[in-house]
Amino acid sequence: MYPGEQARELKQLSDTRWACRADACQVMQARLPAVLRLLHLPSVEGHGERAIEAGGLLAQLDEHFVARLVIMTALLQKTKSLSTMFQREDQDLSAARNLAAVVIQELQDMRDGQEILDSI
């Protein structure tokens, strides 16, 4: 479905690593058409329980899901660098403070602006 592009996979989520969640959201957003197509196959081919499970998942992947996915992807991508910095053993607290201020400003701009709504 994506010829010439590198294969991407959804990874198991980590409870503590927000960077992993950011990556998972980005992959899901980029590959949503393929996921929808894959979930549609069992219902077309009539695979009993798999078709029921796929249909249930498809019902949840509506426009509200897509809107939330776009918002969470943008939010997590903006906070990913800060999360990564805080996990480093040799972190510089002054640099972390400065980065936190930049991320907070970006989040406020995102909240106040139209940018995220335009991407939906």
C-alpha positions as CSV (number, residue, x, y, z in Angstrom):
1,M,0.0,0.0,0.0
2,Y,3.0,2.3,0.5
3,P,5.5,1.3,-2.2
4,G,9.0,2.8,-1.9
5,E,8.5,3.6,1.8
6,Q,10.2,2.0,4.7
7,A,8.1,-0.5,6.6
8,R,6.7,0.8,9.9
9,E,5.3,-1.2,12.8
10,L,3.2,-0.4,15.9
11,K,5.2,-1.2,19.0
12,Q,3.9,-2.3,22.4
13,L,3.3,0.8,24.5
14,S,5.4,1.5,27.5
15,D,3.8,2.8,30.7
16,T,6.7,5.1,31.4
17,R,8.2,6.2,28.0
18,W,6.2,9.0,26.5
19,A,8.5,9.0,23.5
20,C,7.2,5.5,22.6
21,R,3.6,6.7,22.8
22,A,4.5,9.6,20.5
23,D,6.1,7.2,18.0
24,A,3.1,4.9,18.2
25,C,0.6,7.7,17.5
26,Q,2.7,9.0,14.6
27,V,2.8,5.5,13.0
28,M,-0.9,5.0,13.6
29,Q,-1.7,8.4,12.0
30,A,0.6,7.7,9.0
31,R,-0.7,4.2,8.5
32,L,-4.4,4.6,9.4
33,P,-5.7,3.8,5.9
34,A,-3.7,0.5,5.9
35,V,-5.1,-0.4,9.3
36,L,-8.7,0.4,8.2
37,R,-8.2,-1.7,5.1
38,L,-6.7,-4.6,7.1
39,L,-9.6,-4.6,9.6
40,H,-12.1,-4.5,6.8
41,L,-10.8,-7.8,5.3
42,P,-12.2,-10.3,7.9
43,S,-15.7,-8.8,7.6
44,V,-15.5,-9.2,3.8
45,E,-14.1,-12.7,3.9
46,G,-16.5,-13.8,6.7
47,H,-14.1,-15.1,9.3
48,G,-16.6,-15.5,12.2
49,E,-15.1,-14.3,15.5
50,R,-12.2,-12.4,13.7
51,A,-14.8,-10.5,11.7
52,I,-16.7,-9.6,14.8
53,E,-13.5,-8.3,16.5
54,A,-12.5,-6.4,13.4
55,G,-15.9,-4.9,13.1
56,G,-15.8,-3.8,16.7
57,L,-12.4,-2.1,16.2
58,L,-13.6,-0.5,12.9
59,A,-16.6,1.0,14.8
60,Q,-14.3,2.7,17.2
61,L,-12.1,4.2,14.5
62,D,-14.5,6.9,13.7
63,E,-14.0,10.7,13.1
64,H,-13.7,11.3,16.9
65,F,-10.9,8.8,17.1
66,V,-9.1,10.4,14.1
67,A,-9.5,13.9,15.7
68,R,-8.1,12.6,19.0
69,L,-5.2,10.8,17.3
70,V,-4.2,14.0,15.4
71,I,-4.3,16.1,18.6
72,M,-2.4,13.5,20.7
73,T,0.2,13.0,18.0
74,A,0.9,16.7,17.9
75,L,0.9,17.0,21.7
76,L,3.2,14.1,22.2
77,Q,5.6,15.1,19.4
78,K,5.9,18.5,21.1
79,T,6.7,17.0,24.5
80,K,8.9,14.1,23.3
81,S,12.1,16.1,23.4
82,L,11.5,17.2,26.9
83,S,10.6,13.6,28.0
84,T,13.8,12.3,26.4
85,M,15.9,15.0,28.1
86,F,14.5,14.2,31.5
87,Q,15.4,10.5,31.1
88,R,19.1,11.2,30.4
89,E,21.5,10.5,33.2
90,D,23.8,13.4,32.3
91,Q,21.0,16.0,32.0
92,D,21.7,19.7,32.4
93,L,19.0,21.1,34.6
94,S,19.4,24.6,33.2
95,A,18.9,23.3,29.6
96,A,16.0,21.2,30.8
97,R,14.4,24.3,32.4
98,N,14.9,26.2,29.1
99,L,13.5,23.4,27.0
100,A,10.5,23.1,29.4
101,A,9.7,26.8,28.9
102,V,9.9,26.4,25.1
103,V,7.6,23.3,25.2
104,I,5.1,25.1,27.5
105,Q,5.0,28.0,25.1
106,E,4.5,25.7,22.1
107,L,1.6,24.0,24.0
108,Q,0.0,27.3,24.8
109,D,0.3,28.4,21.2
110,M,-1.2,25.1,20.1
111,R,-4.1,25.6,22.6
112,D,-4.7,29.2,21.5
113,G,-4.2,28.7,17.8
114,Q,-6.1,27.2,14.9
115,E,-3.1,25.1,13.7
116,I,-4.2,21.8,15.2
117,L,-7.8,22.1,14.0
118,D,-6.6,22.8,10.5
119,S,-4.6,19.6,10.4
120,I,-7.7,17.5,11.3
